[in-house]
């Protein structure tokens, strides 16, 4: 069971490529560290924190808009809703759920800032 020299060379070449691919897969590309990269883990944690903060801020804004819309005077709300719907129809805009309330609250806030 002897392998010829060209068969042995082929086996060594295949082993070399297999081991080098395995080592490359264990290496952090951006930082060049083998195994778990502390900087990559810190960056991932920072990204996760930023995403969580963005989601919390969006939820806070949504709740603020809903509360402001509910507490708004009904006649003012109806007047502003008519304005928003008229503009949406004129410009062929599609209003999704929550967009109407948000637009009405924004207009109400702009009016209160100018007065």
C-alpha positions as CSV (number, residue, x, y, z in Angstrom):
1,X,0.0,0.0,0.0
2,X,2.5,2.5,-1.1
3,X,1.4,5.8,-2.6
4,X,3.4,7.1,-5.6
5,X,5.2,10.4,-5.2
6,X,2.6,12.2,-7.3
7,X,-0.3,10.7,-5.3
8,X,1.5,11.7,-2.1
9,X,2.0,15.2,-3.4
10,X,-1.7,15.4,-4.3
11,X,-2.7,14.2,-0.9
12,X,-0.4,16.9,0.7
13,X,-1.8,19.6,-1.5
14,X,-5.4,18.6,-0.6
15,X,-4.5,18.5,3.1
16,X,-2.8,22.0,2.8
17,X,-5.9,23.5,1.2
18,X,-8.3,21.9,3.6
19,X,-6.3,23.1,6.6
20,X,-5.8,26.6,5.2
21,X,-9.5,26.9,4.5
22,X,-10.3,25.7,8.0
23,X,-7.9,28.2,9.5
24,X,-9.2,31.1,7.4
25,X,-12.8,30.2,8.5
26,X,-11.7,30.6,12.1
27,X,-10.1,34.0,11.5
28,X,-11.9,37.3,11.9
29,X,-11.6,39.1,8.6
30,X,-11.8,42.7,9.6
31,X,-9.6,42.3,12.7
32,X,-7.3,39.4,11.9
33,X,-7.9,37.5,15.2
34,X,-8.3,33.7,15.4
35,X,-11.4,32.4,17.1
36,X,-13.9,34.7,18.8
37,X,-13.2,38.3,18.1
38,X,-13.9,40.6,21.1
39,X,-14.1,43.7,18.9
40,X,-16.7,42.0,16.6
41,X,-18.7,40.9,19.6
42,X,-18.6,44.5,21.0
43,X,-19.7,45.9,17.6
44,X,-22.6,43.5,17.4
45,X,-23.6,44.3,21.0
46,X,-23.5,48.1,20.2
47,X,-25.5,47.5,17.0
48,X,-28.1,45.6,19.0
49,X,-28.3,48.3,21.6
50,X,-28.7,51.0,18.9
51,X,-31.5,49.0,17.2
52,X,-33.3,48.5,20.6
53,X,-33.0,52.2,21.3
54,X,-34.4,53.1,17.9
55,X,-37.3,50.7,18.3
56,X,-38.1,52.1,21.8
57,X,-38.0,55.7,20.4
58,X,-40.3,54.7,17.5
59,X,-42.7,53.1,20.0
60,X,-42.6,56.1,22.2
61,X,-43.4,58.4,19.3
62,X,-46.2,56.1,18.2
63,X,-47.8,56.2,21.6
64,X,-47.4,60.0,21.9
65,X,-49.1,60.4,18.5
66,X,-52.0,58.1,19.5
67,X,-52.4,59.9,22.8
68,X,-52.3,63.3,21.3
69,X,-54.8,62.3,18.6
70,X,-57.2,60.9,21.2
71,X,-57.0,64.0,23.4
72,X,-57.5,66.4,20.5
73,X,-60.7,68.4,20.3
74,X,-63.1,66.5,18.0
75,X,-64.0,69.4,15.7
76,X,-60.3,70.2,15.2
77,X,-59.5,66.6,14.6
78,X,-62.3,66.3,12.0
79,X,-61.2,69.5,10.3
80,X,-57.5,68.4,10.1
81,X,-58.5,64.9,9.0
82,X,-60.5,66.3,6.1
83,X,-57.5,68.4,5.1
84,X,-55.2,65.4,5.1
85,X,-57.7,63.2,3.2
86,X,-58.3,65.9,0.6
87,X,-54.5,66.3,0.0
88,X,-54.0,62.6,-0.1
89,X,-56.8,62.3,-2.8
90,X,-55.4,65.3,-4.7
91,X,-51.9,63.9,-4.8
92,X,-53.0,60.2,-5.2
93,X,-51.3,59.2,-2.0
94,X,-52.0,55.9,-0.1
95,X,-52.6,56.3,3.6
96,X,-51.6,53.4,5.7
97,X,-52.8,52.7,9.2
98,X,-51.4,55.2,11.7
99,X,-50.4,57.6,8.9
100,X,-53.6,59.6,9.1
101,X,-53.3,60.1,12.8
102,X,-49.6,61.0,12.5
103,X,-50.3,63.6,9.8
104,X,-53.2,65.1,11.8
105,X,-51.0,65.4,14.9
106,X,-48.1,67.0,12.9
107,X,-50.4,69.6,11.4
108,X,-51.9,70.3,14.8
109,X,-48.4,70.8,16.3
110,X,-47.4,73.0,13.4
111,X,-50.4,75.2,13.9
112,X,-49.8,75.5,17.6
113,X,-46.2,76.4,17.0
114,X,-47.1,79.2,14.6
115,X,-49.7,80.7,16.9
